[in-house]
Amino acid sequence: MTPGRSDHFNGKTFFNPHPVERTWRDLLRWRRTSRPTPWPARVTVAPQPPPPAPSGSDAGVVTWIGHATFLVQTARGTLLTDPQFSECCGPFGRFGPRRVHPPGVALTALPRIDLVLLSHDHYDHCDLPSLRALARRHDPLVIAPLGHRQLLARAGLRRVVELDWWQSHATDDGFDLTLTPARHWSNRLSGTRNARLWGGFFARWGGRAFWFAGDTGYDPVLFRSIHDRLGAPDLAMIPIGAYEPRWFMSPLHCNPAEAVQIHRDLGAEQSLAMHWGCWQLTDEGRDEPVRALAAARDAVGVSASQFRVLAPGESIEV
């Protein structure tokens, strides 16, 4: 079913309400002038077994697997965000940038996955081989923005709920999930540019809540509006990488200083850094987001425990 026209859908494609579009000419200019900082070919990471799930309470255990993939374990059920376990982030999981480090938890080591939150269709977030393996092993419910059902069916996923911005879905396990707006875009080699919506997720269970950003640029109103409408999350997962050069990336990818501001706008009790160190997608060095995040925290008095950087496979309780 085609959604009705709105402040972010024109009847055919989705758009940001206050858009700053990038053209093919902009892309060619970036590629022509780019001077990317070299990355290491490989970083040693020893995959970890998933921690035990909490039982008998509404506590959660969150494990950063890498990039935008988090494992969230609760007594009510187990979630994955933007599952990406392939060697490359591109078509068929075999083309495009190659991984610098393996997933912090192997796909074959995952516990039963009840629910997948998918933020948008870019290859580093929506990997059909990973989703196909999850469909075979776990048959999870997938919550995704509008327009993803047909794409996900190609991965064999049968149970898909599509949401528009600010729409919510309550699962039988007791999770209440709201798709939140983001400043981003969508595109794959097949299909029409921006034919699928993008967003983040605000998830509640019991008295706990987390917010998963997906991919987003900074907006001085957007993240305060998430706080005003949904409250302050116990935990936020916020991107800190893929932001250089700023003239090209700033509308659609926040930098570490903006990530800290998002943390503050949300009023999050704690935040975790994501979307860095796995694939070289833009011009900054691999470790530069972590150094820039530390400087941004210090500049505004946010402690390292309030906005943490986990190693792949590392877990925290929420």
C-alpha positions in Angstrom: 0.0 0.0 0.0 1.4 3.4 -1.0 1.4 5.9 1.9 -0.4 9.2 1.6 1.5 12.4 0.9 3.2 14.0 3.9 5.9 16.4 4.9 8.4 13.7 3.9 6.7 11.8 1.1 5.6 13.3 -2.2 3.6 10.4 -3.5 6.6 8.6 -5.1 9.7 9.1 -3.0 10.6 10.1 0.5 12.6 13.2 1.4 13.9 15.2 4.4 11.5 18.0 5.5 14.4 20.4 5.4 16.5 18.8 2.6 20.1 19.5 1.6 20.4 17.2 -1.4 23.7 15.9 -2.8 23.9 15.5 -6.6 26.0 13.3 -8.8 28.1 16.4 -9.5 28.8 16.7 -5.7 29.7 13.0 -5.6 32.1 13.3 -8.5 33.7 16.4 -6.9 34.2 14.4 -3.6 35.7 11.4 -5.5 37.9 13.7 -7.5 39.3 15.7 -4.6 39.2 13.1 -1.9 42.4 12.5 0.1 41.3 9.7 2.5 43.5 8.8 5.5 44.8 5.3 5.0 43.2 2.6 7.2 44.9 -0.6 8.4 44.1 -3.6 6.2 43.0 -5.7 9.2 42.5 -5.1 12.9 42.6 -8.1 15.2 39.3 -8.8 17.0 38.6 -12.0 18.8 34.8 -12.8 18.4 33.1 -13.2 21.8 30.4 -15.6 22.9 27.2 -13.6 23.6 26.6 -12.9 27.3 23.8 -14.7 29.1 20.5 -12.9 28.9 19.1 -11.4 32.1 16.3 -13.3 33.7 13.5 -12.3 36.0 13.7 -8.5 35.5 13.4 -5.9 32.8 17.1 -5.3 32.7 18.8 -5.6 29.3 22.3 -6.6 28.1 23.5 -4.7 25.0 26.5 -6.0 23.0 28.1 -4.0 20.2 28.8 -6.5 17.4 30.2 -3.8 15.1 29.2 -0.8 12.9 25.5 -0.4 13.5 24.8 -4.0 14.7 23.8 -4.4 18.3 22.6 -7.5 20.1 20.0 -6.5 22.8 19.1 -9.3 25.2 16.2 -9.1 27.7 14.1 -11.6 29.6 11.2 -10.7 27.2 13.2 -11.4 24.0 16.3 -10.7 21.9 16.7 -8.0 19.3 19.3 -7.2 16.6 19.8 -3.8 15.0 20.8 -3.5 11.4 22.4 -7.0 11.1 25.6 -6.9 9.0 27.9 -9.9 9.2 29.2 -10.1 5.6 32.8 -9.4 4.6 31.9 -6.5 2.4 29.2 -3.9 2.6 27.8 -4.0 -1.0 25.8 -6.1 -3.3 25.5 -9.8 -2.3 27.9 -9.2 0.6 30.8 -9.7 -1.8 31.4 -6.3 -3.3 32.2 -2.9 -1.9 34.4 -1.9 1.0 35.9 -4.9 2.9 35.7 -5.3 6.7 38.7 -4.2 8.7 37.6 -6.4 11.7 35.3 -9.4 12.0 32.0 -9.1 13.9 32.4 -9.1 17.6 29.9 -11.9 17.9 29.7 -14.5 15.0 26.4 -14.9 13.3 26.5 -18.6 14.1 27.0 -17.9 17.8 23.9 -15.7 18.2 21.2 -16.7 20.6 17.7 -17.0 19.2 16.7 -13.7 17.6 13.1 -12.7 18.1 13.1 -9.2 16.6 15.2 -7.3 14.0 15.1 -3.5 13.8 16.2 -2.3 10.4 16.8 1.5 10.0 17.3 1.8 6.2 18.3 0.1 3.1 22.0 1.1 2.7 24.3 -1.9 2.3 26.2 -1.3 5.5 22.9 -1.5 7.4 20.7 -3.8 5.3 22.7 -6.9 4.3 20.6 -9.4 2.5 22.9 -12.4 3.1 22.9 -11.7 6.9 19.1 -11.3 6.8 18.7 -14.5 4.8 20.7 -16.4 7.4 18.6 -15.0 10.2 15.4 -15.8 8.3 16.5 -19.5 8.0 17.7 -19.9 11.6 15.3 -17.7 13.6 12.3 -16.4 11.4 12.4 -13.1 13.3 9.8 -10.3 13.2 11.4 -7.4 11.4 10.4 -3.8 12.1 11.4 -1.5 9.2 10.5 1.9 7.7 7.9 2.2 4.9 8.9 0.6 1.6 11.1 -2.3 2.8 8.7 -5.2 2.6 9.5 -6.3 -0.9 13.3 -6.0 -0.4 13.1 -8.0 2.8 11.0 -10.7 1.1 14.0 -11.3 -1.1 15.9 -12.4 2.1 13.1 -14.9 2.9 11.7 -12.8 5.8 8.0 -13.5 6.2 7.1 -11.3 9.2 7.6 -7.6 8.4 6.0 -4.6 10.0 6.5 -1.3 8.2 6.2 2.0 10.1 6.1 5.7 9.1 7.9 8.3 11.3 6.3 8.4 14.8 4.3 5.3 14.2 4.5 2.6 16.9 4.1 -1.2 17.1 3.7 -3.3 20.2 5.0 -6.9 20.0 3.5 -9.9 21.8 6.7 -10.0 23.9 6.0 -6.6 25.4 8.2 -4.3 23.4 6.8 -1.0 22.2 8.7 0.3 19.2 8.4 3.7 17.6 10.1 4.7 14.3 11.7 8.1 14.8 12.8 10.5 12.1 16.3 10.9 10.9 18.2 13.1 8.4 19.4 10.6 5.8 18.4 9.0 2.5 18.0 5.6 0.9 19.3 3.9 -2.2 20.6 0.6 -3.5 21.8 -0.5 -7.0 18.3 -1.8 -7.7 15.3 0.4 -7.3 14.5 4.1 -7.1 16.5 6.5 -5.0 14.6 7.4 -1.8 11.8 4.9 -2.6 12.2 3.5 1.0 12.0 5.5 4.2 14.8 5.7 6.8 14.7 6.3 10.5 15.7 5.3 14.1 13.9 3.3 16.8 12.8 4.2 20.3 12.2 0.9 22.1 10.5 0.4 25.5 10.1 -2.7 27.6 8.9 -2.6 31.2 10.4 0.5 32.7 13.4 0.6 30.3 14.0 2.3 27.0 16.8 2.6 24.4 17.1 4.7 21.2 18.9 3.5 18.1 19.8 6.3 15.7 20.3 4.4 12.5 22.2 6.9 10.3 21.6 10.6 10.6 22.9 14.1 10.2 22.4 16.6 13.0 19.3 18.7 13.3 18.9 21.3 16.1 15.1 20.5 16.4 14.8 16.8 15.6 16.4 15.1 18.6 14.8 17.5 21.1 11.5 16.6 19.6 12.2 12.9 20.1 12.9 13.7 23.8 9.8 15.8 24.0 7.5 13.1 22.5 9.0 9.9 23.8 11.1 10.9 26.9 14.8 10.4 27.7 16.1 6.9 26.9 18.2 4.9 29.4 20.6 4.2 26.5 21.2 5.8 23.1 23.2 4.2 20.2 24.6 7.1 18.2 26.9 7.1 15.1 30.3 8.9 15.3 31.9 7.9 12.0 31.7 8.4 8.2 31.6 12.2 8.4 34.5 13.6 6.3 34.6 15.8 4.2 32.0 17.9 6.0 31.0 19.9 3.0 29.6 16.7 1.5 28.7 14.6 4.5 27.3 17.1 7.1 23.6 17.0 6.0 23.4 13.3 6.3 26.1 12.0 8.7 26.8 13.6 12.1 30.4 14.1 13.3 31.5 13.2 16.9 30.8 16.7 18.3 27.3 16.5 16.8 26.9 13.0 18.2 27.6 14.4 21.7 25.0 17.1 21.1 22.5 14.5 20.1 23.2 12.7 23.4 22.5 15.9 25.2 19.4 16.8 23.1 17.9 13.4 23.9 18.7 13.6 27.6 20.1 10.1 27.4 21.4 8.6 30.6 24.1 6.9 28.7 25.1 6.6 25.0 27.2 4.2 23.0 29.3 5.1 19.9 28.6 3.1 16.7 29.1 3.4 12.9 32.9 3.6 13.0 36.0 1.4 12.6 34.6 -1.4 10.5 34.5 -0.2 6.9 36.3 2.8 5.4 33.3 4.6 3.9 34.6 8.2 4.0 37.9 10.2 4.4 38.6 10.3 8.1 41.1 7.8 9.7 39.8 4.7 11.4 40.6 6.0 15.0 39.8 9.6 14.4 36.2 9.4 15.4 37.2 8.1 18.8 39.7 10.8 19.4 37.3 13.5 18.2 34.6 12.0 20.4 36.9 12.3 23.5 37.6 16.0 22.6 33.9 16.7 22.1 33.0 15.1 25.4 35.6 17.1 27.3 34.5 20.4 25.6 31.0 20.2 27.1 31.6 18.1 30.3 30.2 14.8 29.2 32.2 11.9 30.8 33.6 8.9 29.1 31.1 6.7 31.1 28.2 8.8 29.8 29.2 8.4 26.2 31.1 5.1 25.8 33.1 3.5 23.1 32.9 -0.3 23.3 35.2 -2.8 21.6 33.5 -5.2 19.2 31.9 -8.0 21.3 31.9 -5.9 24.5 28.6 -5.7 26.5 27.0 -3.4 29.0 23.8 -3.7 31.1 21.0 -1.2 30.8 
